[in-house]
Amino acid sequence: MRVRKRVVFGTAVVVALLAAAAAAPRPSTTEEATASRWMSSANPAELTPTPTPSLTPTPTVVASVVPTAVLATPATAVVPVSAIVAEPVVTPSEVPAPVVAAAPAAEPPATSAAPVEAPPTTQAPAAAPSEAPATTSAAAAPAPAVPSQPARPAPVERPAPPTTTAAPTPAPTAAPTAPRPGRTWTPPAPPPERRVPIPVPALPSWAAPIVVPGTPARDALQLVPVKDRVPVTGYDRAAFGPEYADIDGNGCDQRNDVLRRDLVGVVLVPGTADCVVGSGTLHDRYTGRTLGYANEGPRAGDVRVDHVVSLVDAWQKGAQLLTPDQRTWLANDPLNLVATEAAAEEQKADADAARWLPPNTDARCWFVARQVAVKLRYQLWVTWEERRAMDDVLATCPGQPLPA
């Protein structure tokens, strides 16, 4: 019986020390030697570890609950043992021996009894981690064998399906074409609808053409002077004479003359000496859109008459030097007037070719050639920026003629 108690006592002490070692920091070399002598002694109480004095010992409470130990007797009886081991309190003055309390072993029945869990006990203060007796680490339990996974079989290469090769079909051979000549430009044909002709005003002597009409507009551009823009100071619309003055003497204002020229399907208002356009259809050169015109009603202002070379731009590029009669002709010359959509006329405003070109790219050559003709007729000039913009446009249509 004493042998059994000694075995139980030794087992309980080992488990308690292992639990304390898991919570305590790594012991020093001196503490490891003390722990070795502690574990080799038959009676752990005989060895008392020498405490290390500490000015301010901080007690650390470590409670270790020894699980139930099951011992097999010769009669195959299972003896549960519950032991509670409390670490001794270490102070600078004395080191008490550890107190070991073990529950008496109970004789279980012949069958295996369930392990009895030890009740918790009051936690006793223990010495600081540096003053606790060192313990040796328990041998690691052998890890359970992990069944190895069977090796995956190598992928089996499947034979590729046989491929069939289609018989090549002869590609169609294009018929030989004659070599293209150099790029040529053909001016757009006017709409097929009938237009009402208007009289062409006789030009005054000062407006005699400098360049023969039909000359390529790009060549005529080289004759336009290049100067800087002058300030717009002093500009006044009244300086260009009455608005839509009848300069050709046909009894109709220039606005209705331009509408009769640019609209198709024109219907004249009765009793106006065939002057006022009541309705018609406009194929707008600026935008490329088609819209209807009515002299009265909510859409009466959808079509306007625009100056190809705006009067403000002309004022800044030579019109200040013209006579009042010349400025009146400039403002009412059919060469400088065109019917267009109201939105496009507002967008263009007073801009020159360097700042605005028609959204309809097909009309840009016509538009620039028209500006060149107006500036040559009224001896106006262009800026270097405007000259480059005009030349870039006319380079795409070298055959664009100068309008009459």
C-alpha atoms as a printed R data frame, in Angstrom:
    type eleno elety resid chain resno       x       y        z
1   ATOM     1    CA   MET     A     1   0.000   0.000    0.000
2   ATOM     2    CA   ARG     A     2   2.917   2.354    0.876
3   ATOM     3    CA   VAL     A     3   4.502   1.593   -2.451
4   ATOM     4    CA   ARG     A     4   1.280   2.476   -4.222
5   ATOM     5    CA   LYS     A     5   0.999   5.779   -2.326
6   ATOM     6    CA   ARG     A     6   4.603   6.634   -3.148
7   ATOM     7    CA   VAL     A     7   3.972   5.997   -6.821
8   ATOM     8    CA   VAL     A     8   0.839   8.103   -6.736
9   ATOM     9    CA   PHE     A     9   2.674  10.828   -4.860
10  ATOM    10    CA   GLY     A    10   5.546  10.877   -7.355
11  ATOM    11    CA   THR     A    11   3.171  10.947  -10.320
12  ATOM    12    CA   ALA     A    12   1.204  13.830   -8.837
13  ATOM    13    CA   VAL     A    13   4.352  15.833   -8.175
14  ATOM    14    CA   VAL     A    14   5.613  15.331  -11.743
15  ATOM    15    CA   VAL     A    15   2.294  16.435  -13.265
16  ATOM    16    CA   ALA     A    16   2.154  19.471  -10.980
17  ATOM    17    CA   LEU     A    17   5.673  20.505  -11.868
18  ATOM    18    CA   LEU     A    18   4.970  20.108  -15.580
19  ATOM    19    CA   ALA     A    19   1.947  22.381  -15.276
20  ATOM    20    CA   ALA     A    20   3.978  24.949  -13.338
21  ATOM    21    CA   ALA     A    21   6.760  24.810  -15.937
22  ATOM    22    CA   ALA     A    22   4.295  25.534  -18.745
23  ATOM    23    CA   ALA     A    23   3.221  28.771  -17.019
24  ATOM    24    CA   ALA     A    24   6.656  29.856  -15.781
25  ATOM    25    CA   PRO     A    25   9.360  31.576  -17.944
26  ATOM    26    CA   ARG     A    26  12.472  29.817  -19.136
27  ATOM    27    CA   PRO     A    27  14.577  28.897  -16.056
28  ATOM    28    CA   SER     A    28  18.227  29.714  -15.780
29  ATOM    29    CA   THR     A    29  21.084  27.220  -15.735
30  ATOM    30    CA   THR     A    30  21.203  27.186  -11.889
31  ATOM    31    CA   GLU     A    31  17.498  26.546  -11.717
32  ATOM    32    CA   GLU     A    32  17.815  23.686  -14.206
33  ATOM    33    CA   ALA     A    33  20.426  21.961  -11.941
34  ATOM    34    CA   THR     A    34  18.147  22.314   -8.911
35  ATOM    35    CA   ALA     A    35  15.226  20.867  -10.845
36  ATOM    36    CA   SER     A    36  17.361  17.907  -11.916
37  ATOM    37    CA   ARG     A    37  18.236  17.099   -8.307
38  ATOM    38    CA   TRP     A    38  14.589  17.569   -7.364
39  ATOM    39    CA   MET     A    39  13.365  15.036   -9.878
40  ATOM    40    CA   SER     A    40  16.079  12.431   -8.959
41  ATOM    41    CA   SER     A    41  15.313  12.506   -5.211
42  ATOM    42    CA   ALA     A    42  13.029   9.864   -3.751
43  ATOM    43    CA   ASN     A    43  11.432  12.412   -1.442
44  ATOM    44    CA   PRO     A    44  10.830  15.816   -3.094
45  ATOM    45    CA   ALA     A    45  10.401  17.410    0.320
46  ATOM    46    CA   GLU     A    46  14.029  16.767    1.247
47  ATOM    47    CA   LEU     A    47  15.284  19.226   -1.299
48  ATOM    48    CA   THR     A    48  14.459  22.839   -0.680
49  ATOM    49    CA   PRO     A    49  15.408  25.246   -3.492
50  ATOM    50    CA   THR     A    50  17.548  28.149   -2.391
51  ATOM    51    CA   PRO     A    51  15.517  31.317   -2.954
52  ATOM    52    CA   THR     A    52  16.992  34.274   -4.729
53  ATOM    53    CA   PRO     A    53  16.502  37.425   -2.666
54  ATOM    54    CA   SER     A    54  14.276  39.982   -4.314
55  ATOM    55    CA   LEU     A    55  13.704  43.512   -3.137
56  ATOM    56    CA   THR     A    56  10.087  43.519   -4.298
57  ATOM    57    CA   PRO     A    57   8.851  39.982   -4.730
58  ATOM    58    CA   THR     A    58   5.722  39.734   -6.794
59  ATOM    59    CA   PRO     A    59   3.724  36.680   -5.809
60  ATOM    60    CA   THR     A    60   2.428  34.660   -8.700
61  ATOM    61    CA   VAL     A    61  -0.439  32.315   -8.041
62  ATOM    62    CA   VAL     A    62  -0.231  29.015   -9.864
63  ATOM    63    CA   ALA     A    63  -2.796  26.351   -9.216
64  ATOM    64    CA   SER     A    64  -2.320  22.972  -10.800
65  ATOM    65    CA   VAL     A    65  -5.005  20.372  -10.802
66  ATOM    66    CA   VAL     A    66  -3.629  16.899  -11.192
67  ATOM    67    CA   PRO     A    67  -5.939  14.806  -13.308
68  ATOM    68    CA   THR     A    68  -7.033  11.459  -12.029
69  ATOM    69    CA   ALA     A    69  -4.366   8.775  -12.295
70  ATOM    70    CA   VAL     A    70  -5.547   5.351  -13.093
71  ATOM    71    CA   LEU     A    71  -3.347   2.510  -11.827
72  ATOM    72    CA   ALA     A    72  -3.902  -1.096  -12.675
73  ATOM    73    CA   THR     A    73  -3.599  -3.627   -9.824
74  ATOM    74    CA   PRO     A    74  -2.794  -7.312  -10.236
75  ATOM    75    CA   ALA     A    75  -6.529  -7.985   -9.947
76  ATOM    76    CA   THR     A    76  -7.105  -5.562  -12.906
77  ATOM    77    CA   ALA     A    77  -8.789  -3.104  -10.590
78  ATOM    78    CA   VAL     A    78  -8.685   0.585  -11.635
79  ATOM    79    CA   VAL     A    79  -7.765   2.932   -8.789
80  ATOM    80    CA   PRO     A    80  -8.602   6.643   -9.516
81  ATOM    81    CA   VAL     A    81  -6.412   9.091   -7.654
82  ATOM    82    CA   SER     A    82  -7.024  12.845   -7.462
83  ATOM    83    CA   ALA     A    83  -4.189  14.952   -6.257
84  ATOM    84    CA   ILE     A    84  -3.998  18.680   -5.794
85  ATOM    85    CA   VAL     A    85  -0.539  20.177   -5.669
86  ATOM    86    CA   ALA     A    86  -0.029  23.738   -4.587
87  ATOM    87    CA   GLU     A    87   3.246  25.467   -5.247
88  ATOM    88    CA   PRO     A    88   4.970  26.801   -2.076
89  ATOM    89    CA   VAL     A    89   5.110  30.500   -1.314
90  ATOM    90    CA   VAL     A    90   8.660  31.765   -1.666
91  ATOM    91    CA   THR     A    91   9.740  34.844    0.258
92  ATOM    92    CA   PRO     A    92  13.179  36.381    0.699
93  ATOM    93    CA   SER     A    93  13.407  34.989    4.292
94  ATOM    94    CA   GLU     A    94  12.282  31.430    3.921
95  ATOM    95    CA   VAL     A    95  11.233  28.873    1.376
96  ATOM    96    CA   PRO     A    96   8.625  26.460    2.677
97  ATOM    97    CA   ALA     A    97   8.472  22.982    1.306
98  ATOM    98    CA   PRO     A    98   5.674  22.333   -1.189
99  ATOM    99    CA   VAL     A    99   2.502  21.000    0.302
100 ATOM   100    CA   VAL     A   100   1.046  17.981   -1.427
101 ATOM   101    CA   ALA     A   101  -2.517  16.992   -0.797
102 ATOM   102    CA   ALA     A   102  -3.807  13.747   -2.235
103 ATOM   103    CA   ALA     A   103  -7.294  12.346   -2.043
104 ATOM   104    CA   PRO     A   104  -7.589   8.796   -0.648
105 ATOM   105    CA   ALA     A   105  -7.945   6.148   -3.242
106 ATOM   106    CA   ALA     A   106 -11.369   4.577   -3.483
107 ATOM   107    CA   GLU     A   107 -11.830   0.940   -4.370
108 ATOM   108    CA   PRO     A   108 -13.930   0.893   -7.563
109 ATOM   109    CA   PRO     A   109 -16.013  -2.029   -8.752
110 ATOM   110    CA   ALA     A   110 -14.542  -4.664  -11.043
111 ATOM   111    CA   THR     A   111 -15.637  -2.772  -14.147
112 ATOM   112    CA   SER     A   112 -13.806   0.325  -15.344
113 ATOM   113    CA   ALA     A   113 -14.997   3.383  -13.469
114 ATOM   114    CA   ALA     A   114 -15.298   6.854  -14.989
115 ATOM   115    CA   PRO     A   115 -12.537   9.217  -13.853
116 ATOM   116    CA   VAL     A   116 -13.521  11.497  -11.003
117 ATOM   117    CA   GLU     A   117 -12.685  15.135  -11.634
118 ATOM   118    CA   ALA     A   118 -10.875  16.815   -8.759
119 ATOM   119    CA   PRO     A   119 -12.695  19.788   -7.198
120 ATOM   120    CA   PRO     A   120 -11.039  23.187   -7.506
121 ATOM   121    CA   THR     A   121  -9.104  24.394   -4.498
122 ATOM   122    CA   THR     A   122  -8.253  27.820   -3.209
123 ATOM   123    CA   GLN     A   123  -5.399  29.263   -5.187
124 ATOM   124    CA   ALA     A   124  -2.288  29.664   -3.069
125 ATOM   125    CA   PRO     A   125   0.259  32.414   -3.765
126 ATOM   126    CA   ALA     A   126   3.478  31.198   -5.272
127 ATOM   127    CA   ALA     A   127   6.922  32.663   -5.738
128 ATOM   128    CA   ALA     A   128   7.869  34.934   -8.613
129 ATOM   129    CA   PRO     A   129   8.708  33.203  -11.883
130 ATOM   130    CA   SER     A   130  12.441  33.724  -11.285
131 ATOM   131    CA   GLU     A   131  12.307  32.091   -7.811
132 ATOM   132    CA   ALA     A   132  10.217  28.990   -8.637
133 ATOM   133    CA   PRO     A   133  12.004  25.646   -8.735
134 ATOM   134    CA   ALA     A   134  12.941  24.627  -12.207
135 ATOM   135    CA   THR     A   135  11.436  21.613  -13.829
136 ATOM   136    CA   THR     A   136  12.517  19.565  -16.731
137 ATOM   137    CA   SER     A   137  10.291  19.422  -19.763
138 ATOM   138    CA   ALA     A   138   8.409  16.225  -20.208
139 ATOM   139    CA   ALA     A   139   9.186  14.051  -23.154
140 ATOM   140    CA   ALA     A   140   6.882  14.744  -26.029
141 ATOM   141    CA   ALA     A   141   4.282  12.090  -26.575
142 ATOM   142    CA   PRO     A   142   4.635  10.272  -29.845
143 ATOM   143    CA   ALA     A   143   2.374  11.812  -32.510
144 ATOM   144    CA   PRO     A   144  -0.221   9.520  -33.989
145 ATOM   145    CA   ALA     A   145   0.669   8.110  -37.316
146 ATOM   146    CA   VAL     A   146  -0.926   9.994  -40.201
147 ATOM   147    CA   PRO     A   147  -2.105   7.720  -42.934
148 ATOM   148    CA   SER     A   148  -0.380   8.562  -46.131
149 ATOM   149    CA   GLN     A   149  -2.506   9.521  -49.082
150 ATOM   150    CA   PRO     A   150  -2.307   7.294  -52.085
151 ATOM   151    CA   ALA     A   151  -0.369   8.743  -54.945
152 ATOM   152    CA   ARG     A   152  -2.436  10.135  -57.772
153 ATOM   153    CA   PRO     A   153  -2.183   8.207  -60.965
154 ATOM   154    CA   ALA     A   154  -0.425   9.959  -63.777
155 ATOM   155    CA   PRO     A   155  -2.774  11.471  -66.350
156 ATOM   156    CA   VAL     A   156  -3.286   9.299  -69.332
157 ATOM   157    CA   GLU     A   157  -2.820  11.087  -72.602
158 ATOM   158    CA   ARG     A   158  -5.720  10.566  -74.895
159 ATOM   159    CA   PRO     A   159  -5.008  10.289  -78.546
160 ATOM   160    CA   ALA     A   160  -6.065  13.344  -80.505
161 ATOM   161    CA   PRO     A   161  -9.031  12.808  -82.791
162 ATOM   162    CA   PRO     A   162  -8.151  12.550  -86.422
163 ATOM   163    CA   THR     A   163  -8.449  15.818  -88.281
164 ATOM   164    CA   THR     A   164  -9.819  16.174  -91.712
165 ATOM   165    CA   THR     A   165  -8.363  18.671  -94.105
166 ATOM   166    CA   ALA     A   166 -10.833  20.409  -96.346
167 ATOM   167    CA   ALA     A   167  -9.891  20.742  -99.920
168 ATOM   168    CA   PRO     A   168  -8.777  24.315 -100.634
169 ATOM   169    CA   THR     A   169 -11.220  26.325 -102.667
170 ATOM   170    CA   PRO     A   170  -9.828  28.756 -105.176
171 ATOM   171    CA   ALA     A   171 -10.268  32.374 -104.091
172 ATOM   172    CA   PRO     A   172 -12.217  34.553 -106.514
173 ATOM   173    CA   THR     A   173  -9.955  36.683 -108.584
174 ATOM   174    CA   ALA     A   174 -10.973  40.294 -108.890
175 ATOM   175    CA   ALA     A   175 -11.163  41.693 -112.335
176 ATOM   176    CA   PRO     A   176  -8.237  43.970 -113.102
177 ATOM   177    CA   THR     A   177  -9.100  47.618 -112.778
178 ATOM   178    CA   ALA     A   178  -7.499  50.536 -114.468
179 ATOM   179    CA   PRO     A   179  -5.033  52.468 -112.301
180 ATOM   180    CA   ARG     A   180  -6.574  55.382 -110.443
181 ATOM   181    CA   PRO     A   181  -5.455  58.825 -111.451
182 ATOM   182    CA   GLY     A   182  -4.476  61.421 -108.850
183 ATOM   183    CA   ARG     A   183  -7.061  62.637 -106.336
184 ATOM   184    CA   THR     A   184  -9.595  64.886 -107.941
185 ATOM   185    CA   TRP     A   185 -12.288  66.956 -106.305
186 ATOM   186    CA   THR     A   186 -15.725  67.438 -107.792
187 ATOM   187    CA   PRO     A   187 -17.881  70.227 -106.361
188 ATOM   188    CA   PRO     A   188 -21.274  69.048 -105.060
189 ATOM   189    CA   ALA     A   189 -24.166  69.396 -107.460
190 ATOM   190    CA   PRO     A   190 -26.935  71.794 -106.422
191 ATOM   191    CA   PRO     A   191 -30.251  70.297 -105.282
192 ATOM   192    CA   PRO     A   192 -32.467  69.293 -108.193
193 ATOM   193    CA   GLU     A   193 -35.425  71.399 -107.028
194 ATOM   194    CA   ARG     A   194 -36.194  74.543 -108.970
195 ATOM   195    CA   ARG     A   195 -34.855  77.774 -107.507
196 ATOM   196    CA   VAL     A   196 -36.171  81.252 -108.173
197 ATOM   197    CA   PRO     A   197 -33.476  83.279 -109.965
198 ATOM   198    CA   ILE     A   198 -32.584  86.699 -108.620
199 ATOM   199    CA   PRO     A   199 -30.892  89.524 -110.482
200 ATOM   200    CA   VAL     A   200 -27.148  89.898 -110.014
201 ATOM   201    CA   PRO     A   201 -26.334  93.491 -109.030
202 ATOM   202    CA   ALA     A   202 -23.944  95.382 -111.253
203 ATOM   203    CA   LEU     A   203 -20.706  95.825 -109.376
204 ATOM   204    CA   PRO     A   204 -19.319  99.340 -108.949
205 ATOM   205    CA   SER     A   205 -15.977 100.165 -110.454
206 ATOM   206    CA   TRP     A   206 -14.134  99.869 -107.162
207 ATOM   207    CA   ALA     A   207 -15.439  96.287 -106.772
208 ATOM   208    CA   ALA     A   208 -13.977  95.060 -110.061
209 ATOM   209    CA   PRO     A   209 -12.701  91.509 -109.558
210 ATOM   210    CA   ILE     A   210  -8.951  91.222 -108.972
211 ATOM   211    CA   VAL     A   211  -8.998  87.519 -109.787
212 ATOM   212    CA   VAL     A   212 -10.940  85.954 -112.619
213 ATOM   213    CA   PRO     A   213 -13.844  83.878 -111.250
214 ATOM   214    CA   GLY     A   214 -13.180  80.168 -111.588
215 ATOM   215    CA   THR     A   215  -9.554  80.485 -110.455
216 ATOM   216    CA   PRO     A   216  -8.689  77.859 -107.835
217 ATOM   217    CA   ALA     A   217  -9.491  79.326 -104.441
218 ATOM   218    CA   ARG     A   218  -6.195  78.109 -102.975
219 ATOM   219    CA   ASP     A   219  -4.272  80.105 -105.568
220 ATOM   220    CA   ALA     A   220  -6.435  83.175 -104.929
221 ATOM   221    CA   LEU     A   221  -5.731  82.903 -101.188
222 ATOM   222    CA   GLN     A   222  -2.102  83.802 -101.862
223 ATOM   223    CA   LEU     A   223  -3.272  87.280 -102.984
224 ATOM   224    CA   VAL     A   224  -5.060  88.110  -99.713
225 ATOM   225    CA   PRO     A   225  -2.905  90.359  -97.489
226 ATOM   226    CA   VAL     A   226  -1.830  89.040  -94.076
227 ATOM   227    CA   LYS     A   227  -1.908  91.465  -91.137
228 ATOM   228    CA   ASP     A   228  -2.763  91.554  -87.468
229 ATOM   229    CA   ARG     A   229  -6.281  92.006  -86.204
230 ATOM   230    CA   VAL     A   230  -7.104  95.555  -85.071
231 ATOM   231    CA   PRO     A   231  -9.270  96.305  -82.022
232 ATOM   232    CA   VAL     A   232 -13.014  96.276  -82.454
233 ATOM   233    CA   THR     A   233 -13.202  99.740  -80.938
234 ATOM   234    CA   GLY     A   234 -15.651 102.002  -82.778
235 ATOM   235    CA   TYR     A   235 -17.677  99.206  -84.399
236 ATOM   236    CA   ASP     A   236 -21.307 100.121  -85.110
237 ATOM   237    CA   ARG     A   237 -23.784  98.175  -87.222
238 ATOM   238    CA   ALA     A   238 -25.142 101.447  -88.587
239 ATOM   239    CA   ALA     A   239 -21.753 102.069  -90.203
240 ATOM   240    CA   PHE     A   240 -22.701  99.371  -92.769
241 ATOM   241    CA   GLY     A   241 -25.849 101.140  -93.978
242 ATOM   242    CA   PRO     A   242 -29.483  99.989  -93.821
243 ATOM   243    CA   GLU     A   243 -30.056  96.325  -93.023
244 ATOM   244    CA   TYR     A   244 -30.899  94.254  -96.122
245 ATOM   245    CA   ALA     A   245 -30.753  97.301  -98.370
246 ATOM   246    CA   ASP     A   246 -31.960  96.833 -101.954
247 ATOM   247    CA   ILE     A   247 -28.572  97.349 -103.577
248 ATOM   248    CA   ASP     A   248 -29.600  95.709 -106.868
249 ATOM   249    CA   GLY     A   249 -32.668  97.951 -107.332
250 ATOM   250    CA   ASN     A   250 -35.171  95.132 -108.031
251 ATOM   251    CA   GLY     A   251 -37.666  96.413 -105.491
252 ATOM   252    CA   CYS     A   252 -37.078  93.583 -102.971
253 ATOM   253    CA   ASP     A   253 -34.927  93.577  -99.842
254 ATOM   254    CA   GLN     A   254 -31.802  91.439  -99.803
255 ATOM   255    CA   ARG     A   255 -33.158  89.049  -97.171
256 ATOM   256    CA   ASN     A   256 -36.012  87.869  -99.388
257 ATOM   257    CA   ASP     A   257 -33.701  87.841 -102.410
258 ATOM   258    CA   VAL     A   258 -31.385  85.415 -100.551
259 ATOM   259    CA   LEU     A   259 -34.321  83.262  -99.372
260 ATOM   260    CA   ARG     A   260 -35.602  82.958 -102.945
261 ATOM   261    CA   ARG     A   261 -32.109  81.951 -104.064
262 ATOM   262    CA   ASP     A   262 -31.305  79.402 -101.309
263 ATOM   263    CA   LEU     A   263 -34.705  77.807 -100.637
264 ATOM   264    CA   VAL     A   264 -36.473  75.271 -102.833
265 ATOM   265    CA   GLY     A   265 -40.212  74.894 -103.334
266 ATOM   266    CA   VAL     A   266 -40.627  78.600 -102.676
267 ATOM   267    CA   VAL     A   267 -44.161  79.947 -102.266
268 ATOM   268    CA   LEU     A   268 -44.402  83.743 -102.545
269 ATOM   269    CA   VAL     A   269 -46.866  85.813 -100.569
270 ATOM   270    CA   PRO     A   270 -49.528  87.283 -102.897
271 ATOM   271    CA   GLY     A   271 -49.687  91.067 -103.189
272 ATOM   272    CA   THR     A   272 -45.983  91.595 -102.403
273 ATOM   273    CA   ALA     A   273 -44.796  92.085 -105.985
274 ATOM   274    CA   ASP     A   274 -43.311  88.582 -105.832
275 ATOM   275    CA   CYS     A   275 -40.831  89.646 -103.169
276 ATOM   276    CA   VAL     A   276 -41.794  88.100  -99.823
277 ATOM   277    CA   VAL     A   277 -41.162  84.357  -99.439
278 ATOM   278    CA   GLY     A   278 -44.087  82.730  -97.628
279 ATOM   279    CA   SER     A   279 -42.674  79.189  -97.300
280 ATOM   280    CA   GLY     A   280 -40.070  76.838  -98.677
281 ATOM   281    CA   THR     A   281 -37.477  74.177  -97.822
282 ATOM   282    CA   LEU     A   282 -33.846  74.835  -96.938
283 ATOM   283    CA   HIS     A   283 -30.980  72.414  -97.518
284 ATOM   284    CA   ASP     A   284 -28.600  74.020  -95.043
285 ATOM   285    CA   ARG     A   285 -24.998  74.100  -96.256
286 ATOM   286    CA   TYR     A   286 -23.573  74.767  -92.793
287 ATOM   287    CA   THR     A   287 -25.175  71.778  -91.076
288 ATOM   288    CA   GLY     A   288 -26.211  69.508  -93.958
289 ATOM   289    CA   ARG     A   289 -29.747  69.304  -92.538
290 ATOM   290    CA   THR     A   290 -33.026  70.007  -94.287
291 ATOM   291    CA   LEU     A   291 -35.681  72.115  -92.607
292 ATOM   292    CA   GLY     A   292 -38.846  73.886  -93.576
293 ATOM   293    CA   TYR     A   293 -39.345  77.625  -93.614
294 ATOM   294    CA   ALA     A   294 -42.501  79.620  -92.966
295 ATOM   295    CA   ASN     A   295 -42.815  83.386  -93.002
296 ATOM   296    CA   GLU     A   296 -45.295  83.317  -90.119
297 ATOM   297    CA   GLY     A   297 -45.927  81.080  -87.140
298 ATOM   298    CA   PRO     A   298 -43.838  79.694  -84.275
299 ATOM   299    CA   ARG     A   299 -41.047  78.479  -86.599
300 ATOM   300    CA   ALA     A   300 -40.669  81.686  -88.550
301 ATOM   301    CA   GLY     A   301 -37.246  82.353  -87.012
302 ATOM   302    CA   ASP     A   302 -35.764  78.899  -87.692
303 ATOM   303    CA   VAL     A   303 -34.078  80.139  -90.883
304 ATOM   304    CA   ARG     A   304 -31.845  83.194  -90.874
305 ATOM   305    CA   VAL     A   305 -29.538  84.975  -93.312
306 ATOM   306    CA   ASP     A   306 -25.880  84.979  -92.228
307 ATOM   307    CA   HIS     A   307 -22.887  87.055  -93.312
308 ATOM   308    CA   VAL     A   308 -20.188  84.653  -94.557
309 ATOM   309    CA   VAL     A   309 -17.577  87.212  -93.455
310 ATOM   310    CA   SER     A   310 -19.107  88.707  -90.343
311 ATOM   311    CA   LEU     A   311 -19.289  92.478  -90.130
312 ATOM   312    CA   VAL     A   312 -17.317  92.536  -86.867
313 ATOM   313    CA   ASP     A   313 -14.522  90.448  -88.408
314 ATOM   314    CA   ALA     A   314 -14.534  92.710  -91.473
315 ATOM   315    CA   TRP     A   315 -14.316  95.806  -89.238
316 ATOM   316    CA   GLN     A   316 -11.182  94.435  -87.559
317 ATOM   317    CA   LYS     A   317  -9.538  93.533  -90.887
318 ATOM   318    CA   GLY     A   318  -9.912  96.560  -93.142
319 ATOM   319    CA   ALA     A   319 -13.576  97.624  -93.243
320 ATOM   320    CA   GLN     A   320 -12.763 100.676  -91.121
321 ATOM   321    CA   LEU     A   321 -10.901 102.046  -94.142
322 ATOM   322    CA   LEU     A   322 -13.844 101.594  -96.548
323 ATOM   323    CA   THR     A   323 -16.289 104.303  -97.551
324 ATOM   324    CA   PRO     A   324 -19.885 104.175  -96.276
325 ATOM   325    CA   ASP     A   325 -21.064 103.030  -99.724
326 ATOM   326    CA   GLN     A   326 -18.493 100.221  -99.791
327 ATOM   327    CA   ARG     A   327 -19.503  99.054  -96.319
328 ATOM   328    CA   THR     A   328 -23.180  99.039  -97.390
329 ATOM   329    CA   TRP     A   329 -22.315  96.823 -100.310
330 ATOM   330    CA   LEU     A   330 -20.237  94.531  -98.088
331 ATOM   331    CA   ALA     A   331 -23.192  94.057  -95.709
332 ATOM   332    CA   ASN     A   332 -25.722  93.351  -98.499
333 ATOM   333    CA   ASP     A   333 -23.679  91.684 -101.231
334 ATOM   334    CA   PRO     A   334 -25.306  88.328 -102.177
335 ATOM   335    CA   LEU     A   335 -21.747  86.903 -102.307
336 ATOM   336    CA   ASN     A   336 -21.495  87.507  -98.548
337 ATOM   337    CA   LEU     A   337 -25.004  86.306  -97.600
338 ATOM   338    CA   VAL     A   338 -26.325  82.751  -97.136
339 ATOM   339    CA   ALA     A   339 -29.485  81.284  -95.611
340 ATOM   340    CA   THR     A   340 -28.820  78.902  -92.748
341 ATOM   341    CA   GLU     A   341 -30.286  77.399  -89.603
342 ATOM   342    CA   ALA     A   342 -30.686  79.817  -86.702
343 ATOM   343    CA   ALA     A   343 -28.651  77.649  -84.323
344 ATOM   344    CA   ALA     A   344 -25.687  77.506  -86.736
345 ATOM   345    CA   GLU     A   345 -25.800  81.265  -87.276
346 ATOM   346    CA   GLU     A   346 -25.648  81.856  -83.526
347 ATOM   347    CA   GLN     A   347 -22.803  79.385  -83.121
348 ATOM   348    CA   LYS     A   348 -20.704  81.031  -85.816
349 ATOM   349    CA   ALA     A   349 -21.367  84.579  -84.606
350 ATOM   350    CA   ASP     A   350 -18.347  86.782  -85.487
351 ATOM   351    CA   ALA     A   351 -15.709  84.017  -85.786
352 ATOM   352    CA   ASP     A   352 -13.311  83.698  -88.697
353 ATOM   353    CA   ALA     A   353 -12.126  80.470  -90.348
354 ATOM   354    CA   ALA     A   354  -9.474  79.935  -87.669
355 ATOM   355    CA   ARG     A   355 -12.140  79.751  -84.947
356 ATOM   356    CA   TRP     A   356 -15.163  78.269  -86.705
357 ATOM   357    CA   LEU     A   357 -15.900  76.052  -89.697
358 ATOM   358    CA   PRO     A   358 -19.224  74.556  -90.771
359 ATOM   359    CA   PRO     A   359 -20.135  71.315  -88.967
360 ATOM   360    CA   ASN     A   360 -20.894  69.863  -92.393
361 ATOM   361    CA   THR     A   361 -17.399  68.949  -93.594
362 ATOM   362    CA   ASP     A   362 -18.607  68.774  -97.206
363 ATOM   363    CA   ALA     A   363 -19.346  72.519  -97.094
364 ATOM   364    CA   ARG     A   364 -16.014  73.696  -95.703
365 ATOM   365    CA   CYS     A   365 -14.286  74.121  -99.066
366 ATOM   366    CA   TRP     A   366 -17.260  76.096 -100.377
367 ATOM   367    CA   PHE     A   367 -17.320  78.229  -97.194
368 ATOM   368    CA   VAL     A   368 -13.586  79.100  -97.250
369 ATOM   369    CA   ALA     A   369 -13.619  79.836 -100.994
370 ATOM   370    CA   ARG     A   370 -16.547  82.199 -100.403
371 ATOM   371    CA   GLN     A   371 -14.601  84.047  -97.678
372 ATOM   372    CA   VAL     A   372 -11.549  84.381  -99.936
373 ATOM   373    CA   ALA     A   373 -13.703  85.917 -102.681
374 ATOM   374    CA   VAL     A   374 -15.326  88.414 -100.285
375 ATOM   375    CA   LYS     A   375 -11.978  89.513  -98.798
376 ATOM   376    CA   LEU     A   376 -10.455  89.985 -102.231
377 ATOM   377    CA   ARG     A   377 -13.457  91.991 -103.485
378 ATOM   378    CA   TYR     A   378 -13.481  94.379 -100.502
379 ATOM   379    CA   GLN     A   379  -9.682  94.455  -99.960
380 ATOM   380    CA   LEU     A   380  -9.827  92.939  -96.492
381 ATOM   381    CA   TRP     A   381  -6.967  90.976  -94.941
382 ATOM   382    CA   VAL     A   382  -6.503  87.813  -92.903
383 ATOM   383    CA   THR     A   383  -4.363  86.958  -89.887
384 ATOM   384    CA   TRP     A   384  -1.589  84.373  -90.070
385 ATOM   385    CA   GLU     A   385  -3.676  81.960  -88.006
386 ATOM   386    CA   GLU     A   386  -6.649  82.451  -90.318
387 ATOM   387    CA   ARG     A   387  -4.448  82.032  -93.393
388 ATOM   388    CA   ARG     A   388  -3.162  78.644  -92.160
389 ATOM   389    CA   ALA     A   389  -6.689  77.436  -91.373
390 ATOM   390    CA   MET     A   390  -7.940  78.418  -94.831
391 ATOM   391    CA   ASP     A   391  -5.009  76.792  -96.595
392 ATOM   392    CA   ASP     A   392  -5.489  73.553  -94.631
393 ATOM   393    CA   VAL     A   393  -9.099  73.356  -95.801
394 ATOM   394    CA   LEU     A   394  -8.397  74.236  -99.444
395 ATOM   395    CA   ALA     A   395  -5.554  71.698  -99.565
396 ATOM   396    CA   THR     A   396  -8.207  68.974  -99.350
397 ATOM   397    CA   CYS     A   397  -9.999  70.338 -102.434
398 ATOM   398    CA   PRO     A   398  -7.448  71.918 -104.788
399 ATOM   399    CA   GLY     A   399 -10.053  72.116 -107.559
400 ATOM   400    CA   GLN     A   400 -12.464  74.303 -105.569
401 ATOM   401    CA   PRO     A   401 -13.128  77.336 -107.817
402 ATOM   402    CA   LEU     A   402 -13.425  80.896 -106.638
403 ATOM   403    CA   PRO     A   403 -17.138  81.919 -106.772
404 ATOM   404    CA   ALA     A   404 -18.259  84.734 -109.054
